[in-house]
Amino acid sequence: MIESVVGYLYVASAILFVLALKWMSEVKTARRGNWAGSLGMLIAIAATMIAFKVQRTDLVIIAIAVGSLIGVPLALKLPMTAVPQRTAMSHAFGALAVALVGTAEYYQRIPQISNFAMIVLTAEMILGFLTFTGSTVAFLKLQEIIPGKPFIYRGRNFVIGAVVAVIAVMAAGLIINPNNHFFLPVLIAAALVFGLLLVMGIGGADMPTVIAILNAYAGLSAAALGFVLDNQLLIVAGTLDGASGFILAILMCKAMNRSFVNVLFGGFGATASKGVIATGDVKPINIEDVYLMLEAASSVTFVPGYGMAVSQAQQVLRELGELLEKNGAEVLYGIHPVAGRMPGHMNVLLAEANVPYDQLIEAELINPKMPTTDVCVVIGANDVVNPAAKEDKTSPLWGMPIIEVDKSRTVIVLKRSMNPGFAGIENPLFFKDNTRMLFGDAKASIQALISEFRSG
């Protein structure tokens, strides 16, 4: 009877996980997908508690209490600008939990562990531990605790190859003879070092892709553990997580015109060459002149980037958009998939500000509209609007699809300074004849524009 109930609950959880992925693939249904995934996880935890005899209820209660005390404040108080960092740490702790369970299973099953179980456990532990250190480094880079620039040194690939060789030898030794338990600590240490070295060599501009790849690793690790524990739901959930992570990583690579290998070993942003040095006169503009341009415009496109997230300008941006619409302008938001620090970062921020979903236009759909756009306002975006991607074959950005804001009639760039973006590459957009630079905090600048519209 209990087995049947648990089976039905697991099926319900699996269905909710599938629906969550389906709904979260579109902005307008993302909230529903989030609730579906949360409900599915709650049902899965309850079913697991029913399925297994709990030896120490007090420890379970303490674990739930500790997790709730940490998780609830994070969910309620964490600013949207810190979501990428939180996502990275979620991957880290999730992967560590899976890896530790796998380690415990290994020690519990010796010496009766089968070769198949050892193969799966080895793969699971490798993925789990490397994802833990890799995600931790991603968090440190996103939080700017350590530099976002890739750490590239002579012989890097040789060092990584040597660590991979150690992992392979230790894994083979454990699979051939699981009783070689002294191989396991070496395997774990090598996997931890591999994750550290791998992500240290990846630049901040690649973080959206890295987060997706690490998500895939964590999911595959969980799926592998599901085979060992004979837990069908863990297999389903881990496979969904792993597959969706890899698909998302592929989409991110396509959005940057790069390959997996190039992301993992290319050291984007580390090369001395930054392309042709942009020259020309920068044309600063003041709030009053920007107001006059926007007031006369019949079509305005906002292109947000990480600068909008840092200044938390999404709410005031939506307010400015509404004022422009009341003034008779068509308002759109051009969304580049790798703008920000995680996939869909700009969608998340603008959805939080209740920007209408039908105004969020993807890069390939907004680009044909650019030549007929009166004013394009770039808010803290840099690399995703850099025309060097199409004009300079020596630029590291060459070939990357961008939002072609330079083709609009007038470009207004809201930026604190002339510093390059996260990739560290100079942007010739700032020197274009049709570009005007509005220096200062993005939120303060937009609030000043709102005041001009209201007083005008």
Phi and psi in degrees as a GROMACS rama.xvg file:
@    title "Ramachandran Plot"
@    xaxis  label "Phi"
@    yaxis  label "Psi"
@TYPE xy
-63.447  -39.7739  ILE-2
-60.7612  -39.0388  GLU-3
-65.6454  -44.191  SER-4
-61.0258  -46.2851  VAL-5
-61.3362  -41.3147  VAL-6
-59.8459  -45.5777  GLY-7
-64.2655  -39.7741  TYR-8
-65.5241  -38.9666  LEU-9
-64.496  -40.0924  TYR-10
-62.9209  -42.9524  VAL-11
-61.4594  -42.2178  ALA-12
-62.8149  -43.9524  SER-13
-61.3946  -42.3805  ALA-14
-62.2334  -42.6958  ILE-15
-64.9961  -36.2746  LEU-16
-65.0703  -41.5235  PHE-17
-64.1182  -45.2572  VAL-18
-63.146  -36.3753  LEU-19
-60.8836  -45.2769  ALA-20
-64.2823  -40.7376  LEU-21
-62.0362  -48.77  LYS-22
-71.002  -34.3158  TRP-23
-75.859  -4.28853  MET-24
-77.6389  -10.6076  SER-25
-127.695  141.125  GLU-26
-60.0401  -42.6595  VAL-27
-70.0614  -18.3985  LYS-28
-113.804  8.68895  THR-29
-63.1677  -39.2057  ALA-30
-62.3575  -41.7781  ARG-31
-62.2813  -40.0439  ARG-32
-63.4347  -38.1076  GLY-33
-63.9663  -44.3273  ASN-34
-65.3191  -38.6732  TRP-35
-63.7586  -44.0866  ALA-36
-63.5862  -40.5365  GLY-37
-64.569  -43.4104  SER-38
-64.6118  -41.0623  LEU-39
-60.4076  -40.6039  GLY-40
-68.3718  -39.2727  MET-41
-61.754  -44.1682  LEU-42
-63.9698  -40.6419  ILE-43
-62.8333  -41.4835  ALA-44
-65.4579  -44.1627  ILE-45
-62.1843  -42.9988  ALA-46
-64.0027  -39.3176  ALA-47
-65.7302  -38.6511  THR-48
-64.1075  -33.7531  MET-49
-73.5804  -38.1296  ILE-50
-69.7382  -31.3648  ALA-51
-116.963  144.898  PHE-52
-74.988  122.693  LYS-53
-85.0959  122.745  VAL-54
-81.8463  -37.3566  GLN-55
-129.396  88.6477  ARG-56
-61.0848  -35.4269  THR-57
-61.7683  -39.6488  ASP-58
-67.7258  -36.1547  LEU-59
-64.5099  -44.4568  VAL-60
-63.0547  -41.4942  ILE-61
-63.1955  -42.4447  ILE-62
-62.5251  -43.2808  ALA-63
-64.1194  -41.1014  ILE-64
-64.7673  -45.1367  ALA-65
-63.2463  -45.2007  VAL-66
-61.0945  -40.4035  GLY-67
-67.9333  -40.7583  SER-68
-63.6411  -30.2045  LEU-69
-86.1572  -45.3501  ILE-70
-72.0464  -42.3407  GLY-71
-63.6384  -49.9044  VAL-72
-60.39  -36.791  PRO-73
-61.1252  -43.9587  LEU-74
-66.8871  -37.0998  ALA-75
-87.2084  -32.9058  LEU-76
-105.12  -19.4097  LYS-77
-64.5906  125.439  LEU-78
-67.6204  149.915  PRO-79
-61.7825  -26.0187  MET-80
-64.511  -21.8779  THR-81
-98.8755  6.70762  ALA-82
-60.6714  -41.2732  VAL-83
-58.3153  -43.5256  PRO-84
-63.5867  -42.891  GLN-85
-63.4953  -38.8621  ARG-86
-62.5792  -43.29  THR-87
-60.8561  -42.8829  ALA-88
-71.5325  -31.1767  MET-89
-61.4653  -43.5899  SER-90
-60.6271  -41.9248  HIS-91
-62.4906  -50.9778  ALA-92
-71.247  -37.0128  PHE-93
-62.3291  -45.4119  GLY-94
-65.4311  -39.4479  ALA-95
-63.4989  -41.7907  LEU-96
-60.5973  -45.6185  ALA-97
-63.3935  -43.1469  VAL-98
-64.7961  -39.1647  ALA-99
-69.001  -38.1818  LEU-100
-62.7779  -42.271  VAL-101
-61.4896  -40.2587  GLY-102
-63.2391  -43.2074  THR-103
-63.0742  -39.9464  ALA-104
-62.0274  -39.9043  GLU-105
-60.5302  -49.2928  TYR-106
-68.83  -29.2742  TYR-107
-72.9005  -32.6875  GLN-108
-91.6657  -15.1049  ARG-109
-62.231  137.559  ILE-110
-99.4149  11.848  PRO-111
-87.5441  2.18238  GLN-112
-65.5229  136.12  ILE-113
-81.2093  162.974  SER-114
-64.6876  -38.8867  ASN-115
-62.2351  -46.9032  PHE-116
-61.7789  -35.6274  ALA-117
-69.1734  -37.81  MET-118
-61.1503  -47.9999  ILE-119
-66.2001  -44.0707  VAL-120
-62.5279  -40.2653  LEU-121
-61.8389  -48.0246  THR-122
-60.8464  -41.8967  ALA-123
-63.2864  -43.3591  GLU-124
-69.423  -39.8782  MET-125
-59.6695  -50.7975  ILE-126
-62.3908  -41.9682  LEU-127
-65.116  -47.8987  GLY-128
-71.6126  -38.7384  PHE-129
-69.2522  -32.5558  LEU-130
-67.5025  -34.9162  THR-131
-60.8824  -53.4557  PHE-132
-71.4132  -36.4029  THR-133
-62.3929  -44.5434  GLY-134
-68.5073  -34.3036  SER-135
-64.4098  -42.3277  THR-136
-64.3191  -40.3006  VAL-137
-59.0434  -42.957  ALA-138
-59.7752  -46.5282  PHE-139
-62.6531  -36.4579  LEU-140
-71.722  -43.2687  LYS-141
-64.4299  -36.1582  LEU-142
-80.7181  -5.03295  GLN-143
61.905  28.7232  GLU-144
-74.3562  -35.6133  ILE-145
-121.187  157.956  ILE-146
-60.2623  141.917  PRO-147
-76.5506  -14.5094  GLY-148
-64.6536  138.408  LYS-149
-63.3416  139.674  PRO-150
-90.6976  96.0581  PHE-151
-112.644  133.938  ILE-152
-143.149  160.573  TYR-153
-63.331  131.077  ARG-154
83.854  12.3619  GLY-155
-56.2589  -49.1408  ARG-156
-65.4724  -31.7672  ASN-157
-65.2628  -43.9525  PHE-158
-62.048  -46.6522  VAL-159
-62.1088  -40.8516  ILE-160
-61.5697  -38.463  GLY-161
-65.1556  -40.7873  ALA-162
-64.8951  -41.4182  VAL-163
-61.4035  -39.0971  VAL-164
-63.1615  -41.3505  ALA-165
-61.7534  -43.8002  VAL-166
-59.3902  -45.2835  ILE-167
-63.5739  -42.844  ALA-168
-65.7998  -45.2124  VAL-169
-64.3739  -40.6268  MET-170
-64.2182  -43.9489  ALA-171
-62.3008  -41.1481  ALA-172
-61.7374  -40.7349  GLY-173
-69.4132  -38.0182  LEU-174
-69.8048  -42.3027  ILE-175
-65.3129  -43.6107  ILE-176
-140.173  94.37  ASN-177
-57.3252  -18.5411  PRO-178
-75.3977  -6.24573  ASN-179
-76.3788  60.4663  ASN-180
-65.7096  -19.1039  HIS-181
-70.6679  -12.8403  PHE-182
-73.9553  -26.9867  PHE-183
-62.8928  -47.9209  LEU-184
-58.1632  -36.3728  PRO-185
-67.1952  -42.4216  VAL-186
-59.5768  -45.8926  LEU-187
-63.1543  -46.053  ILE-188
-61.5389  -42.4824  ALA-189
-65.684  -39.6838  ALA-190
-64.7199  -40.5219  ALA-191
-62.5426  -43.7751  LEU-192
-65.492  -39.234  VAL-193
-61.4265  -46.1171  PHE-194
-60.4634  -40.1121  GLY-195
-63.112  -51.64  LEU-196
-64.4448  -37.8314  LEU-197
-63.6864  -50.963  LEU-198
-79.6825  -26.5691  VAL-199
-60.5352  -31.1615  MET-200
-86.6239  7.72355  GLY-201
-109.908  132.399  ILE-202
-79.0085  162.066  GLY-203
-59.8546  -31.0368  GLY-204
-65.134  -21.501  ALA-205
-93.6291  3.73461  ASP-206
-58.5016  -39.4117  MET-207
-55.9315  -42.2191  PRO-208
-69.538  -40.9154  THR-209
-62.1635  -43.1638  VAL-210
-59.7812  -41.3892  ILE-211
-65.5091  -41.5267  ALA-212
-65.111  -44.5184  ILE-213
-64.2635  -35.5585  LEU-214
-60.3709  -41.4882  ASN-215
-64.7903  -42.957  ALA-216
-60.6135  -44.3519  TYR-217
-62.4905  -40.6325  ALA-218
-65.4652  -43.5504  GLY-219
-64.8789  -36.1945  LEU-220
-62.2564  -43.1826  SER-221
-65.3791  -39.782  ALA-222
-63.3021  -41.3642  ALA-223
-61.9863  -41.7503  ALA-224
-63.5738  -33.7938  LEU-225
-59.8976  -37.1181  GLY-226
-65.8413  -40.5022  PHE-227
-66.7525  -42.1431  VAL-228
-85.0342  -4.16413  LEU-229
56.902  45.1268  ASP-230
-112.6  105.532  ASN-231
-64.1385  -36.7137  GLN-232
-66.9061  -39.0618  LEU-233
-64.3005  -35.8285  LEU-234
-64.3492  -47.1411  ILE-235
-63.9029  -50.034  VAL-236
-63.4666  -43.9175  ALA-237
-64.7316  -40.7742  GLY-238
-65.467  -42.192  THR-239
-60.4191  -44.7883  LEU-240
-63.8162  -46.7052  ASP-241
-65.1003  -45.6555  GLY-242
-65.3437  -44.679  ALA-243
-65.269  -36.3456  SER-244
-63.0281  -43.7043  GLY-245
-67.536  -40.3146  PHE-246
-62.0315  -43.6049  ILE-247
-63.355  -40.1928  LEU-248
-63.3307  -39.409  ALA-249
-62.5795  -42.7582  ILE-250
-63.6555  -39.9228  LEU-251
-65.7007  -41.5583  MET-252
-62.6761  -40.6342  CYS-253
-63.0177  -40.8034  LYS-254
-64.6835  -23.9267  ALA-255
-105.992  1.42334  MET-256
56.5123  45.0133  ASN-257
-134.4  163.941  ARG-258
-104.283  164.97  SER-259
-54.1547  -47.5014  PHE-260
-61.8868  -40.3453  VAL-261
-66.5024  -37.1382  ASN-262
-66.6167  -45.7113  VAL-263
-74.138  -32.0123  LEU-264
-127.234  2.26398  PHE-265
-82.3333  -20.314  GLY-266
60.9046  49.3831  GLY-267
-56.2189  125.204  PHE-268
92.3225  -1.592  GLY-269
-93.5534  -18.2623  ALA-270
-71.3118  154.424  THR-271
-69.3399  -32.378  ALA-272
-72.7752  124.997  SER-273
-113.466  14.5968  LYS-274
89.1252  -174.519  GLY-275
-65.9028  133.424  VAL-276
-69.4905  122.852  ILE-277
-72.8915  136.884  ALA-278
-130.167  163.119  THR-279
134.509  -175.176  GLY-280
-99.7458  129.49  ASP-281
-80.4804  137.67  VAL-282
-113.93  90.9504  LYS-283
-66.5242  156.502  PRO-284
-140.863  152.926  ILE-285
-103.09  171.348  ASN-286
-60.1652  -42.2373  ILE-287
-61.5398  -42.1781  GLU-288
-70.6616  -36.6531  ASP-289
-62.5176  -42.2342  VAL-290
-58.1399  -45.1564  TYR-291
-62.8323  -38.7805  LEU-292
-65.0732  -46.3637  MET-293
-68.4354  -36.4486  LEU-294
-64.9218  -31.1448  GLU-295
-90.4608  -7.90092  ALA-296
-79.5015  142.121  ALA-297
-99.9745  -13.6739  SER-298
-143.875  128.238  SER-299
-131.615  131.757  VAL-300
-120.83  126.355  THR-301
-96.0773  135.039  PHE-302
-121.41  100.496  VAL-303
-84.96  153.967  PRO-304
-142.382  -165.454  GLY-305
-63.2554  -27.2535  TYR-306
-59.4337  -33.6102  GLY-307
-66.1587  -39.1284  MET-308
-65.8522  -42.5864  ALA-309
-62.4061  -42.8979  VAL-310
-84.9317  -5.53153  SER-311
53.9126  51.8024  GLN-312
-96.1989  5.75249  ALA-313
-63.4515  -37.0998  GLN-314
-67.2467  -47.3563  GLN-315
-69.9148  -28.7039  VAL-316
-64.5473  -44.3185  LEU-317
-60.6645  -38.9495  ARG-318
-64.7945  -41.8757  GLU-319
-63.9731  -40.5149  LEU-320
-59.3735  -41.0506  GLY-321
-65.1289  -38.74  GLU-322
-64.9036  -39.308  LEU-323
-65.0575  -39.6089  LEU-324
-63.9555  -41.0798  GLU-325
-63.1644  -26.9945  LYS-326
-82.6418  -1.77944  ASN-327
99.664  6.48112  GLY-328
-90.2915  147.574  ALA-329
-83.0042  126.228  GLU-330
-116.358  126.917  VAL-331
-131.441  162.588  LEU-332
-125.299  116.09  TYR-333
-85.716  120.913  GLY-334
-113.349  116.521  ILE-335
-91.9246  135.099  HIS-336
-62.8131  -24.1141  PRO-337
-107.729  13.3945  VAL-338
-69.5668  131.867  ALA-339
98.7873  -155.764  GLY-340
-116.746  4.52799  ARG-341
-154.869  159.825  MET-342
-58.9546  129.623  PRO-343
74.2372  17.5708  GLY-344
-57.5107  -44.4234  HIS-345
-68.749  -36.9225  MET-346
-59.949  -42.0161  ASN-347
-62.4154  -46.8319  VAL-348
-65.5575  -43.9732  LEU-349
-72.4982  -33.507  LEU-350
-64.8226  -36.7782  ALA-351
-61.0569  -33.3284  GLU-352
-86.3843  4.45079  ALA-353
63.8899  34.2907  ASN-354
-69.8829  132.311  VAL-355
-54.5793  134.54  PRO-356
-60.1443  -35.5023  TYR-357
-72.8468  -6.70573  ASP-358
-93.4487  -8.14063  GLN-359
-87.3949  106.997  LEU-360
-113.103  129.433  ILE-361
-69.6321  160.262  GLU-362
-55.183  -47.9222  ALA-363
-68.3485  -19.9234  GLU-364
-92.1458  -27.3036  LEU-365
-81.608  -28.752  ILE-366
-58.4249  -43.3702  ASN-367
-61.7959  -20.4805  PRO-368
-85.0167  -14.3652  LYS-369
-59.8833  -43.8616  MET-370
-61.3379  -21.9122  PRO-371
-104.751  8.46406  THR-372
-85.6508  127.076  THR-373
-68.1519  -51.3264  ASP-374
-134.325  128.759  VAL-375
-112.855  122.081  CYS-376
-105.817  114.429  VAL-377
-95.3764  119.632  VAL-378
-111.521  89.4233  ILE-379
76.1256  3.2267  GLY-380
-83.4902  151.574  ALA-381
-140.561  -73.757  ASN-382
-62.8152  -32.7395  ASP-383
-79.8446  -4.13097  VAL-384
-122.274  12.7964  VAL-385
-77.3652  112.241  ASN-386
-66.8968  -11.5534  PRO-387
-59.0716  -24.6312  ALA-388
-61.5459  -23.1571  ALA-389
-114.973  -14.9309  LYS-390
-111.047  -19.4232  GLU-391
-127.711  104.324  ASP-392
-68.7925  -15.5474  LYS-393
-87.8261  -6.52359  THR-394
-78.0432  140.773  SER-395
-59.6947  -20.0001  PRO-396
-84.0158  -6.09497  LEU-397
-51.2739  128.093  TRP-398
91.2333  -11.7936  GLY-399
-72.9876  126.885  MET-400
-62.0778  132.586  PRO-401
-126.722  169.994  ILE-402
-87.1381  119.504  ILE-403
-83.2549  64.0386  GLU-404
-64.751  -27.2139  VAL-405
-64.7071  -14.943  ASP-406
-85.1486  -9.61194  LYS-407
-73.4959  165.883  SER-408
-66.9585  -40.2538  ARG-409
-139.82  135.705  THR-410
-114.824  128.014  VAL-411
-115.874  119.002  ILE-412
-104.412  118.97  VAL-413
-91.6502  116.043  LEU-414
-154.135  148.315  LYS-415
-72.7062  -36.3229  ARG-416
-156.174  -173.647  SER-417
-90.7842  9.06528  MET-418
-60.7375  146.482  ASN-419
-69.4917  170.163  PRO-420
-77.0331  -165.982  GLY-421
-63.2346  -27.4349  PHE-422
-79.1449  -9.33744  ALA-423
74.0123  25.1193  GLY-424
-112.935  130.516  ILE-425
-63.6982  147.214  GLU-426
-114.003  109.708  ASN-427
-68.9555  -10.0514  PRO-428
-56.3532  -35.9525  LEU-429
-64.2048  -18.7559  PHE-430
-105.65  3.58229  PHE-431
-66.8904  152.407  LYS-432
-63.3216  -30.6403  ASP-433
-96.1848  11.4105  ASN-434
-102.984  137.13  THR-435
-124.846  137.413  ARG-436
-102.948  121.148  MET-437
-105.574  99.3503  LEU-438
-81.7972  144.86  PHE-439
133.5  177.912  GLY-440
-65.8073  132.162  ASP-441
-60.4983  -44.1407  ALA-442
-63.7799  -44.4101  LYS-443
-63.8685  -39.5794  ALA-444
-64.603  -43.5897  SER-445
-67.6662  -38.4966  ILE-446
-61.9551  -37.7545  GLN-447
-65.3146  -38.6406  ALA-448
-65.7121  -39.6986  LEU-449
-60.5823  -42.087  ILE-450
-62.6903  -39.7427  SER-451
-61.8327  -43.4767  GLU-452
-64.5253  -40.2589  PHE-453
-72.01  -35.1647  ARG-454
-82.8938  -21.8302  SER-455
